[in-house]
Amino acid sequence: MPAVSKILSRRDLDFLLYEWLDVEALTGRERFADHSRDTFDAFLDVSAQIAERDFAPHNRRSDLEEPTFDGVRVSVIPEVAAALKVFNETGLLSATMDESVGGLQLPHVVARACFVWFQAANLATSSYSLLTAGNASLLLRYGSPAQIDRFVRPMLEGRFTGTMCLSEPQAGSALADVLTRAEPVGDGTYRINGSKMWISGGDHELTETIVHLVLARAAGAPAGVKGLSLFIVPKHHIEDDGTVGERNGVALAGLNHKMGYRGTTNAVLSFDDATGYLVGEEGKGLAYMFHMMNEARIGVGSGAVALGYTGYLHALDYARERTQGRPVADKDPAAPAVPIVRHPDVRRMLLASKAYVEGGLALILYASKLLDEPSDENDLLLDVLTPIVKAWPSQWCRLANDHAIQVHGGYGYTREYPVEQFYRDNRLNSIHEGTDGIQGLDLLGRKVIMRGGAGLQLLIGRIVTTAVAAPAELGQPVIALCDRLAATTRKLWAAGDPTSALANSTAYLEATGHLVIAWLWLSQLNAAAEKEGPFYDGKRLAARYFITHELPRIGPLLDLLDSGDTLLADLDDAVLG
């Protein structure tokens, strides 16, 4: 790996893990007692090495030569399978899982830091592993011992991959409208019939078979989400001895061709009397599925951070090398051109990007550490943060990719430079695992009001504690906005009318997300304290920038929310043309 990578900053990861989050202290917990900073560093090192060597080199090729379907088989460039094989050999696929299933029992926060390397190097290839790990994690929690032996262990060995099959052509994210049916056969299995849409990793020849987790409605089940059950539906039948048998009734109806993320197959699947195995109990499918969905939402946020981060590093490197123009105070045409990093507007874009991507990475790692220290408070806080973890990086780290294109100028939107692909790949993250609008509804409609508003109260309490310890000129604006957010939330729900309360829920999501990132920047600022050197100076500068330039965005958003405006709920769509 080169001394300075354009994929990710190891120096920043070390600061966040060891100087800010103190992950070494986790080794005092029984679950992580076999680990130390040495083992954490070893996994971070090997992740960086494999990302540079095996993932990054084919990122462009997998974009240009996207998967194809000839009516029988899906073809994916060979580098994808080779990279996944190397990844699986590290054991990182089961990094956080129990030793009893071959897991490493790494803390989630360390495993997340490792996986960001792969996402930044090649988001499309890493997605196969992300989905497989999430599928296996769900089944380890809700599957039977026999299902774990038959389906999970081969996934963790790298023999199978896994997917989640929720959306349907007519339903999209409206899972209450799922039509896929499940008829019991009488031998403990079900016959699955229906169609699923937008299935990432839904078909390929990278592994022996694919384990689909399918939401379907069992015979006699009620309408709505309460009638949904979860089924394991493998692409091939798995025999009692674990061997892969004949093709199950799962057919690829076609591949979707996307703006970005092209190296990950995205499938329309047809289930025709496919054999399925019920997970847990009938009627609890969506509750089970949320285990994987919430994990995937953190993974999507992580991928958005990764793409924004690598885009920023590419832009920074380009701005330091590209010479163009002269300082505004020096108009001598005979004077040498200066690196564009010296122009204030380029610095604006770079500093904004630094604040977004380093703030986003802090958010991802903080949320991951909450999983390593389970408690009623931490579980509640993670519930509140999850829609922000998914949505905020998908918007603002994508803006870092936009800035990276702008910094490159005319070269930025040509294929000769990778920043245009980073942007295209990142655009999908605002849609994956629930659009920004869905996350806004989740945050304002459920998370901040559940348990009498205890989650929001807990979040604000932690923000205020951090802000009080920060320099007053930066901490006080954050405290003031905490008070405003609490008051705005109460006002929105005072009448108990969801239609008016949620009319501008996306604005609420954006305001709360920016407040959370301001909190994490203050926390990083406190961790940097009086430490000296360019790295810490950069942290202090980015924290100050975010509080003074970005945090004021919240004011107009809260003004809109306080106004009670219901234009978006009330308008007649006929006026749209």
C-alpha positions in Angstrom: 0.0 0.0 0.0 1.4 3.5 -0.8 2.4 5.7 2.1 -0.5 8.0 1.3 -3.6 6.3 0.0 -6.2 7.9 -2.2 -8.7 5.3 -1.1 -9.0 6.2 2.6 -7.0 7.8 5.4 -5.5 5.4 7.8 -4.4 8.3 10.0 -8.0 9.4 10.4 -9.2 5.9 11.2 -6.5 5.6 13.9 -7.6 8.9 15.4 -11.2 8.0 15.4 -10.7 4.5 16.7 -8.1 5.0 19.3 -7.9 8.7 20.2 -11.6 9.5 20.0 -13.6 6.3 20.6 -11.0 4.5 22.7 -11.8 1.1 21.1 -8.9 -0.5 23.0 -11.1 -0.3 26.1 -13.5 -2.8 24.5 -10.9 -5.5 25.0 -11.9 -5.4 28.7 -15.2 -6.9 27.7 -15.4 -10.7 27.8 -16.5 -11.0 24.2 -13.4 -9.2 22.9 -10.9 -10.4 25.5 -8.8 -12.3 22.9 -8.2 -9.1 21.0 -5.8 -6.2 21.5 -4.8 -3.1 19.6 -2.3 -5.3 17.8 -5.0 -7.6 16.4 -7.2 -4.6 15.5 -4.3 -3.0 13.6 -3.5 -6.3 11.9 -7.0 -6.5 10.5 -6.9 -2.8 9.5 -3.6 -3.4 7.7 -4.7 -6.4 5.8 -8.0 -4.7 4.8 -6.0 -1.8 3.4 -3.6 -4.1 1.5 -6.4 -6.2 0.0 -8.5 -3.2 -0.9 -5.5 -1.6 -2.8 -4.3 -4.8 -4.4 -7.5 -6.8 -5.1 -10.5 -4.5 -5.1 -9.4 -1.1 -6.4 -7.7 -2.2 -9.7 -11.0 -3.6 -11.2 -13.3 -0.9 -10.0 -13.3 0.9 -13.3 -13.5 -2.3 -15.4 -16.6 -3.5 -13.4 -18.2 -0.2 -14.2 -17.5 -0.2 -17.9 -18.1 -4.0 -18.3 -21.2 -4.4 -16.2 -22.8 -7.9 -15.7 -24.6 -9.4 -18.7 -27.3 -12.0 -19.0 -27.5 -14.3 -22.1 -30.9 -15.8 -21.1 -29.2 -18.7 -19.2 -26.3 -17.4 -17.2 -25.1 -14.1 -15.8 -21.5 -13.1 -16.6 -19.4 -11.0 -14.3 -15.8 -10.0 -14.9 -13.4 -12.6 -13.3 -11.7 -10.1 -11.0 -14.8 -9.9 -8.8 -14.8 -13.6 -7.8 -11.0 -13.5 -7.3 -11.3 -10.5 -5.0 -14.2 -12.0 -3.0 -12.2 -15.2 -2.6 -9.3 -13.2 -1.1 -11.7 -11.3 1.1 -13.3 -14.5 2.4 -10.0 -16.0 3.3 -9.3 -13.2 5.7 -12.3 -14.2 7.8 -13.7 -10.7 7.7 -17.0 -11.9 6.3 -17.8 -13.3 9.8 -15.7 -10.7 11.6 -18.3 -9.8 14.3 -19.9 -13.2 14.6 -19.4 -15.8 17.3 -16.4 -18.1 17.4 -18.9 -21.0 17.4 -19.7 -20.4 13.8 -16.2 -19.5 12.8 -16.4 -15.8 13.6 -13.6 -13.6 14.8 -15.7 -11.8 17.5 -14.2 -8.5 16.4 -16.0 -5.4 17.7 -18.5 -4.0 15.2 -16.6 -0.7 15.2 -13.4 -2.3 14.2 -15.0 -4.5 11.6 -16.8 -1.4 10.1 -13.5 0.4 9.9 -12.0 -2.5 8.0 -14.9 -2.8 5.6 -14.9 0.9 4.7 -11.6 0.2 3.0 -13.3 -2.3 0.6 -16.3 0.0 0.0 -14.0 2.9 -0.8 -11.9 0.7 -3.1 -14.7 -0.9 -5.0 -18.3 -0.5 -3.7 -19.8 -2.8 -6.3 -17.7 -5.8 -5.5 -17.8 -5.3 -1.7 -21.7 -5.2 -1.9 -21.8 -9.0 -2.4 -20.1 -9.5 0.9 -22.2 -6.8 2.7 -25.4 -8.5 1.7 -24.1 -12.0 2.5 -23.0 -11.0 6.0 -26.3 -9.3 6.7 -28.2 -12.4 5.5 -26.1 -14.7 7.7 -26.5 -12.4 10.7 -30.3 -12.5 10.5 -30.4 -16.3 10.2 -28.0 -16.7 13.1 -30.5 -14.7 15.2 -33.8 -16.1 14.0 -33.0 -19.3 12.0 -33.1 -22.8 13.4 -30.0 -24.8 14.1 -30.7 -26.9 11.0 -31.1 -23.7 8.8 -27.8 -22.4 10.2 -26.0 -25.6 9.3 -27.5 -25.8 5.9 -27.4 -22.2 4.8 -25.3 -20.0 7.1 -22.1 -22.0 7.5 -21.6 -22.3 3.7 -22.2 -18.5 3.4 -19.5 -17.8 6.0 -17.2 -20.2 4.2 -17.6 -18.2 1.0 -19.4 -21.1 -0.8 -22.8 -19.3 -0.9 -23.8 -15.6 -1.1 -27.0 -14.1 0.3 -29.6 -11.5 -0.6 -32.7 -9.8 0.7 -35.8 -9.9 -1.4 -38.4 -7.3 -0.3 -39.5 -5.0 -3.1 -41.8 -6.0 -5.9 -42.5 -4.4 -9.3 -45.9 -3.0 -8.2 -45.0 -2.3 -4.5 -41.5 -0.8 -4.3 -40.9 0.2 -0.7 -44.6 -0.2 0.2 -44.2 -3.6 1.7 -47.8 -3.7 2.9 -48.6 -4.4 -0.8 -46.4 -7.4 -1.2 -48.2 -10.1 -3.3 -45.7 -12.9 -3.3 -47.4 -16.0 -1.9 -46.3 -18.9 0.2 -48.3 -22.2 0.3 -47.5 -24.8 2.9 -46.7 -28.2 1.3 -47.2 -30.3 4.4 -43.6 -31.4 4.8 -42.5 -28.3 6.6 -41.6 -26.5 3.3 -43.6 -23.9 1.3 -44.2 -23.2 -2.4 -43.2 -19.6 -3.1 -44.8 -17.8 -6.1 -44.3 -14.2 -7.1 -41.9 -11.6 -8.4 -39.2 -9.5 -6.7 -37.6 -6.4 -8.0 -34.3 -4.5 -7.5 -32.5 -7.4 -5.9 -28.9 -6.6 -5.5 -26.7 -9.6 -6.0 -29.8 -11.4 -7.1 -28.1 -13.7 -9.7 -24.6 -14.5 -10.7 -22.2 -17.4 -10.9 -19.7 -16.1 -8.3 -20.6 -18.9 -5.8 -22.1 -22.3 -5.8 -25.6 -20.9 -5.0 -27.4 -17.8 -3.6 -29.5 -17.8 -0.4 -32.5 -15.5 -0.9 -34.4 -14.2 2.1 -37.9 -13.6 0.8 -40.8 -11.7 2.3 -44.1 -13.4 1.3 -47.6 -13.8 2.4 -48.6 -17.2 3.7 -51.9 -18.7 2.8 -54.7 -17.2 4.9 -52.5 -14.3 6.2 -54.1 -10.9 6.7 -53.4 -8.0 4.4 -50.7 -5.5 5.3 -47.3 -6.0 6.9 -48.7 -8.1 9.7 -49.4 -10.8 7.1 -45.8 -11.1 6.0 -43.5 -14.0 6.7 -39.9 -14.6 6.0 -38.6 -17.5 3.9 -35.3 -18.9 2.9 -35.4 -19.6 -0.8 -32.1 -20.9 -2.3 -31.3 -20.6 -6.0 -30.5 -24.3 -5.9 -31.9 -27.1 -3.8 -29.5 -28.0 -0.9 -29.3 -31.7 -0.2 -29.3 -33.1 3.3 -25.6 -33.7 3.1 -25.0 -30.0 2.2 -24.3 -30.5 -1.5 -25.8 -28.2 -4.1 -28.5 -29.9 -6.1 -30.8 -29.0 -9.0 -32.0 -25.5 -9.7 -34.9 -24.4 -7.5 -37.9 -22.5 -9.0 -36.1 -19.2 -8.9 -35.6 -17.7 -12.4 -33.8 -14.5 -13.4 -36.3 -12.4 -15.4 -33.7 -9.8 -16.3 -31.0 -7.5 -15.0 -31.6 -3.8 -14.2 -29.1 -1.4 -15.8 -28.2 1.3 -13.4 -26.6 4.8 -13.5 -23.9 3.6 -11.1 -23.1 0.6 -8.8 -22.9 -1.3 -12.1 -20.6 -4.1 -11.0 -23.3 -5.4 -8.6 -25.9 -7.4 -10.4 -29.4 -6.0 -9.8 -32.1 -8.5 -10.7 -35.8 -9.0 -11.4 -36.5 -12.5 -9.9 -39.4 -14.8 -10.7 -40.4 -17.4 -8.1 -42.4 -20.3 -9.6 -43.3 -23.0 -7.1 -39.9 -22.4 -5.5 -39.2 -24.4 -2.4 -39.0 -22.1 0.7 -38.2 -22.6 4.4 -40.0 -20.6 7.0 -37.8 -18.5 9.3 -39.2 -18.4 12.8 -43.0 -17.9 13.0 -45.5 -16.9 10.4 -46.5 -13.2 10.5 -43.2 -12.0 11.9 -41.3 -11.7 8.7 -41.0 -7.9 8.6 -39.8 -7.8 12.2 -37.1 -10.3 11.4 -36.2 -8.5 8.2 -35.6 -5.3 10.1 -32.6 -7.0 11.6 -31.0 -7.2 8.2 -32.5 -3.9 6.9 -31.1 -1.8 9.8 -27.7 -3.5 9.4 -27.9 -2.7 5.7 -28.9 0.9 6.3 -25.7 1.4 8.3 -23.8 -0.4 5.5 -25.4 2.0 2.9 -24.4 5.0 5.0 -20.9 3.5 5.3 -20.7 3.1 1.5 -21.7 6.7 1.0 -19.0 7.8 3.3 -16.5 5.6 1.6 -17.2 7.0 -1.8 -17.3 10.6 -0.6 -14.0 10.1 1.2 -12.1 8.6 -1.7 -13.5 11.3 -4.0 -12.2 14.0 -1.6 -8.8 12.4 -1.4 -8.6 12.3 -5.2 -9.7 15.9 -5.4 -7.2 17.0 -2.8 -4.4 15.3 -4.6 -5.4 16.8 -8.0 -5.7 20.3 -6.5 -2.2 20.1 -5.2 -0.8 19.0 -8.5 -2.9 20.9 -11.0 -1.5 24.4 -11.8 -3.9 27.0 -13.2 -4.3 30.7 -12.8 -2.7 33.2 -10.4 -3.7 34.7 -7.0 -6.2 37.6 -7.3 -3.5 40.0 -6.1 -1.0 38.9 -8.7 -2.0 39.7 -12.3 1.4 39.4 -13.8 0.9 37.1 -16.8 4.6 36.2 -16.7 4.3 34.8 -13.2 4.1 31.0 -12.9 0.6 29.5 -12.5 -0.1 28.2 -9.0 -1.6 24.9 -7.8 -5.4 25.4 -7.8 -5.5 24.4 -4.1 -4.4 28.0 -3.5 -7.6 29.5 -4.9 -10.2 30.3 -2.2 -13.1 28.6 -3.9 -11.2 25.4 -4.4 -10.3 25.5 -0.7 -14.0 26.0 0.1 -15.0 22.8 -1.7 -12.1 20.8 -0.2 -12.7 22.0 3.3 -16.5 21.4 3.0 -15.7 17.9 1.7 -13.3 17.2 4.5 -16.0 18.2 7.0 -18.6 16.0 5.3 -16.5 12.8 4.9 -14.6 12.9 8.2 -17.9 13.8 10.0 -19.7 11.0 8.1 -17.0 8.5 9.0 -17.3 9.5 12.7 -21.0 9.0 12.5 -20.7 5.5 11.0 -18.1 4.4 13.6 -19.9 5.9 16.6 -23.1 4.0 15.6 -21.1 0.8 15.2 -19.6 1.2 18.6 -23.1 1.4 20.1 -23.5 -2.2 19.0 -20.5 -3.2 21.0 -21.7 -1.7 24.2 -25.3 -2.8 24.4 -27.6 -1.2 27.0 -31.1 0.2 27.0 -29.7 3.6 26.4 -27.3 2.7 23.7 -29.9 0.6 21.9 -32.4 3.4 22.0 -29.9 5.9 20.8 -28.9 3.7 17.9 -32.6 3.4 16.9 -32.8 7.2 16.7 -29.6 7.5 14.8 -30.1 4.8 12.2 -32.2 6.8 9.7 -29.6 9.6 10.1 -26.7 7.1 9.6 -28.3 6.0 6.4 -29.5 9.3 5.0 -27.0 12.0 6.0 -23.9 10.5 4.3 -26.0 9.6 1.3 -26.7 13.3 0.8 -23.7 15.1 2.1 -20.9 12.7 1.2 -22.4 12.6 -2.3 -22.0 16.4 -2.3 -18.3 15.7 -1.6 -18.3 13.7 -4.8 -19.9 16.6 -6.6 -17.3 18.9 -5.2 -14.6 16.5 -6.4 -15.9 16.8 -10.0 -15.9 20.5 -9.7 -12.4 20.7 -8.4 -11.2 18.7 -11.4 -13.0 21.1 -13.7 -13.6 19.9 -17.2 -11.6 16.8 -16.5 -14.0 15.9 -13.7 -16.8 14.6 -15.8 -14.7 12.7 -18.2 -14.1 8.9 -17.8 -10.4 9.4 -17.7 -10.7 10.4 -14.0 -12.5 8.3 -11.5 -14.4 11.0 -9.7 -17.4 10.9 -12.2 -17.9 7.2 -11.3 -17.7 7.9 -7.6 -20.6 10.3 -8.0 -22.7 7.9 -10.1 -22.1 5.1 -7.6 -23.0 7.3 -4.7 -26.2 8.6 -6.2 -27.9 5.3 -5.5 -27.3 5.4 -1.8 -30.1 7.9 -1.3 -32.5 5.2 -2.6 -31.0 2.0 -1.3 -32.7 0.6 1.9 -35.4 3.3 2.0 -35.2 6.7 0.3 -34.3 9.9 2.2 -38.1 10.6 2.4 -38.7 7.2 4.1 -35.9 7.9 6.6 -37.4 11.3 7.4 -40.8 9.7 8.1 -39.1 7.1 10.2 -37.1 9.6 12.3 -39.9 12.1 12.9 -42.9 9.7 12.7 -41.4 7.0 15.0 -38.0 7.4 16.4 -38.1 10.8 18.1 -41.5 10.2 19.6 -41.3 6.6 20.7 -41.3 5.9 24.4 -42.6 9.4 25.1 -39.7 11.1 23.3 -37.1 9.3 25.4 -34.8 8.8 22.3 -34.7 12.4 21.4 -34.2 13.4 25.0 -31.3 11.0 25.2 -29.7 12.3 22.0 -30.0 15.9 23.0 -28.6 15.1 26.4 -25.5 13.6 24.9 -25.1 16.5 22.5 -25.3 19.1 25.2 -22.8 17.2 27.4 -20.3 17.3 24.6 -21.0 20.9 23.7 -20.6 22.1 27.3 -17.0 20.7 27.2 -16.2 22.4 23.9 -15.0 26.0 23.4 -18.0 28.3 24.2 -18.0 30.0 20.8 -18.6 26.6 19.1 -20.5 24.8 21.8 -23.1 27.4 22.5 -24.7 27.5 19.0 -25.1 23.7 19.2 -26.8 23.9 22.6 -29.1 26.6 21.3 -30.1 24.5 18.4 -30.7 21.5 20.7 -33.3 23.6 22.5 -34.9 24.6 19.2 -35.1 21.1 17.9 -36.8 19.9 21.1 -39.3 22.7 20.9 -39.9 22.2 17.2 -40.6 18.5 17.7 -43.1 19.2 20.5 -44.8 21.8 18.4 -45.1 19.5 15.4 -46.8 16.8 17.4 -48.9 19.1 19.6 -52.1 18.5 17.7 -51.3 14.7 17.2 -52.0 15.0 13.5 -49.6 12.9 11.5 -50.4 14.5 8.2 -49.4 18.0 9.3 -46.6 16.8 11.6 -44.9 14.9 8.8 -45.5 17.3 5.9 -41.9 18.4 6.1 -40.2 15.4 7.6 -37.3 15.4 5.2 -36.5 19.0 6.4 -36.6 17.6 9.9 -34.2 14.8 8.9 -31.7 17.2 7.4 -31.8 19.5 10.4 -31.3 16.7 12.9 -28.6 15.1 10.8 -26.6 18.3 10.6 -27.0 18.8 14.4 -25.7 15.3 15.0 -22.7 15.9 12.8 -22.0 19.1 14.6 -22.0 17.2 17.8 -19.6 14.6 16.5 -17.3 17.4 15.3 -17.3 19.0 18.7 -16.5 15.6 20.2 -13.5 15.1 17.8 -12.4 18.7 18.7 -12.5 17.8 22.4 -10.4 14.6 21.6 -7.8 16.6 19.6 -7.6 19.1 22.6 -4.1 20.7 22.6 -2.4 18.1 20.5 -0.1 19.6 17.9 0.6 19.0 14.2 -1.1 19.5 10.9 -3.4 16.5 11.4 -4.9 18.0 14.6 -4.9 21.5 13.1 -7.0 20.0 10.3 -9.5 18.5 12.8 -9.8 21.9 14.5 -10.3 23.7 11.3 -12.9 21.3 10.0 -14.8 21.4 13.3 -14.8 25.2 13.2 -15.9 25.2 9.6 -18.8 22.9 10.2 -20.1 24.9 13.2 -19.7 28.3 11.5 -20.5 27.5 7.9 -22.8 24.4 7.9 -24.7 24.5 11.2 -26.5 27.7 10.3 -28.4 25.7 7.6 -30.5 24.3 10.4 -32.1 27.7 11.3 -34.2 28.1 8.1 -35.2 24.4 8.2 -36.5 24.8 11.7 -38.3 28.0 10.7 -40.1 26.1 8.0 -41.1 23.3 10.5 -42.2 25.8 13.1 -44.4 27.6 10.6 -46.7 24.6 10.3 -46.6 24.9 6.6 -48.5 22.0 4.9 -48.1 23.1 1.3 -46.6 19.7 0.3 -49.4 17.8 2.0 -52.2 20.0 0.6 -51.2 20.7 -3.0 -53.2 19.4 -5.9 -50.8 17.5 -8.1 -52.7 18.9 -11.2 -50.8 22.1 -10.7 -47.5 20.4 -11.4 -48.3 20.2 -15.1 
